Structures are given as C-alpha cells and as structure tokens.
Amino acid sequence: MNSTKLSKRNLVGGILGGVLGGLAAAAVGFFAYRYQHRDADQLIESQSEETSAEAPNSYASGQEAPKPKAIPDTLPDITLADRDGKPTKLASFGNRPLMVNFWATWCAPCRREIPLLNKIRVERKAQNGEIVGVAVDFREDVLEFVKKTPLNYPLLIGEEDGLAAAEAFGMGMGFPFSVFVDSQNRILTVKVGELHEDEANFAFDRLQDIDNGVVTREQAQVMVADAFREMAAERAKNEAAEHAHAGK
C-alpha cells in the first residue's frame, strides 16, 4: 500500500464515526425544518440529540447502516447563489488555503462557530487564506439571520442545490462540517461537527506548510488526522474533569 492510499485511509477513518453519527441527527433537524417547522428550533435540537444517541441501533435487524460516500480528492465543481443572488462557483475562492464551512440557521453548533470563523478569517486573510460559508437552508431565512448575526466572510446559499453540494463532498447532511483545501484545490481534511480554534489553526498551518514545500499533502493529512484525534481526546478529558469537579 503506497503512502497516498494510506493517508486517505487514515483521513476517511478519522471522520467515519462523525459522519455516521451526524447523518441521522442532521436529517431529523433539516427535514423537520424543511417542512413547516421553521420556528421550532428547540424541538429540532432536542430531536437531534435523541436521534444521535439512538443512531447506532436505529437500523432494523439484518439491515446494514448506509456507508459514507467517498470524499473527493479535489474541490468539486459547485455553483451556488451568493448573498446577492449571483451564481458563484466555489472554485472562484480556490487556489489559496481555503476552508469551506457547511451550516444551517437551525443548527446550534453551526451558530456557535460563526464568531470563531469571523476571527480566523481576519487572521488568515493576511496570509492569503479564505473561509467560505455554505448555508444549506431557505434563502430568506439565511439573509434574515445574517442581518442579526455578523458573518464576515463570503457566503453561498442553497436549498436542494445546497444539499447536492454537501453530497458532492461525500458528506450528505451532517452539519456542521468544514473542508480544508490547499492551494492546488486538493482536499486536505474534513472536520465533521463543531470546529474548534486549535483544529482550525492546525489545519491552516499545515496548508501553509504544503504551500511552502515543508510537507506533502499526504504527510499533512496524517498529521491532521492524528492531531484532531489527540485534541478531541484532550477536550473529552477536560470536560470529564469539569463535570467531576462540578459534582463535588
């Protein structure tokens, strides 16, 4: 097995659990919202939490869980409307270190990410990096949301075509998820679930290393997969300690 195949295997393996756990939860939230439950945010979030907990056992006996789709090697050919309604190719933001963040207004972790993404965009813009948000949601609801919540990076919006865009990344409806892309429009990694600042900075730093010839993309993929696992484990450890301390 060559190093490219190994790194891709590590990348897919690192996100597999998050994809399977997120698909069912996000599906409940999106379709409840999609069909006349626009103002039922609390209901959607509680359904998502319950479904996420039940997801591993939600398939009938003998029925296999759906397999995650393959993550593409390069940035897919996607066109969505921007805030002004102008059709915009996602690739028009490429050829630089890039993060594409898929989100929806009804998704609580998505909303929590926005201040962090605003901060990171300012920091990375000076280094030729860019962040693009892709809202998979009703256009009018997204535009109303961003009137009240500053979102200081390019935004593309789609409903059915937004879902098609998510599927083009092999991810379906597991929101939020963030895709890191190098300057040759090759996908470095996909972070499923709420993004944390240490993860974003580590991934963007590796994109810079690729540009500078310090590491290959394949080497960076392994580094990111390992670092993300360690960061997640450390967060879980800290949260457990906080809960234990609060219970005393």
Residue, then its C-alpha position, 0 to 999 in steps of 0.5 A: m500500500n503506497s503512502t497516498k492510499l494510506s493517508k486517505r485511509n487514515l483521513v476517511g477513518g478519522i471522520l467515519g464515526g462523525v459522519l455516521g453519527g451526524l447523518a441521522a441527527a442532521a436529517v431529523g433537524f433539516f427535514a423537520y425544518r424543511y417542512q413547516h417547522r421553521d420556528a421550532d428550533q428547540l424541538i429540532e435540537s432536542q430531536s437531534e440529540e435523541t436521534s444521535a444517541e439512538a443512531p447506532n441501533s436505529y437500523a432494523s435487524g439484518q439491515e446494514a447502516p448506509k456507508p459514507k460516500a467517498i470524499p473527493d480528492t479535489l474541490p468539486d465543481i459547485t455553483l451556488a447563489d451568493r448573498d446577492g443572488k449571483p451564481t458563484k462557483l466555489a472554485s472562484f475562492g480556490n487556489r489559496p488555503l481555503m476552508v469551506n464551512f457547511w451550516a444551517t440557521w437551525c443548527a446550534p453548533c453551526r451558530r456557535e462557530i460563526p464568531l470563531l470563523n469571523k476571527i480566523r478569517v481576519e487572521r488568515k486573510a493576511q496570509n492569503g487564506e479564505i473561509v467560505g460559508v455554505a448555508v444549506d437552508f431557505r434563502e430568506d431565512v439565511l439573509e434574515f439571520v445574517k442581518k442579526t448575526p455578523l458573518n464576515y466572510p463570503l457566503l453561498i446559499g442553497e436549498e436542494d442545490g445546497l444539499a447536492a453540494a454537501e453530497a458532492f463532498g461525500m458528506g450528505m447532511g451532517f452539519p456542521f462540517s468544514v473542508f480544508v483545501d490547499s492551494q492546488n484545490r486538493i482536499l486536505t481534511v474534513k472536520v465533521g461537527e463543531l470546529h474548534e480554534d486549535e483544529a482550525n489553526f492546525a489545519f491552516d498551518r499545515l496548508q501553509d506548510i504544503d504551500n511552502g514545500v515543508v510537507t506533502r499533502e499526504q504527510a499533512q493529512v496524517m498529521v491532521a488526522d492524528a492531531f484532531r484525534e489527540m485534541a478531541a481526546e484532550r477536550a473529552k478529558n477536560e470536560a470529564a474533569e469539569h463535570a467531576h469537579a462540578g459534582k463535588 
